[in-house]
Amino acid sequence: MVNFKILGEIYDIETIAIGRSVHIRRYLTRTYGKGRWRKIKGYANVQLEGNGIFNAEIHWYEAHGIGRKDFKIKRIIR
């Protein structure tokens, strides 16, 4: 797993899946609590551990009242 830090704002945010379409919904509910989970993607500048700053597509899960969880870099945009 790559450690990274999101720098600045996330832009071009788009919902990928809602409710039952979120495949790891059961894990999210057990780990963070019950909510209307959504899988979301967006773009942001990220700083990789020791490798510099890149623009990347990131994915995460969020629910109202719980917040954004489990960020993942999907791809680096050159």
Number of C-alpha atoms within 10 A of each C-alpha: 5 7 10 16 12 18 13 9 9 16 12 9 14 12 13 14 15 17 13 12 12 16 12 12 20 13 10 19 14 9 9 12 14 15 16 16 25 21 22 18 22 18 22 20 20 21 17 14 11 8 8 8 15 16 16 21 21 21 21 18 24 19 20 11 10 14 11 15 14 9 16 17 19 14 12 13 11 6
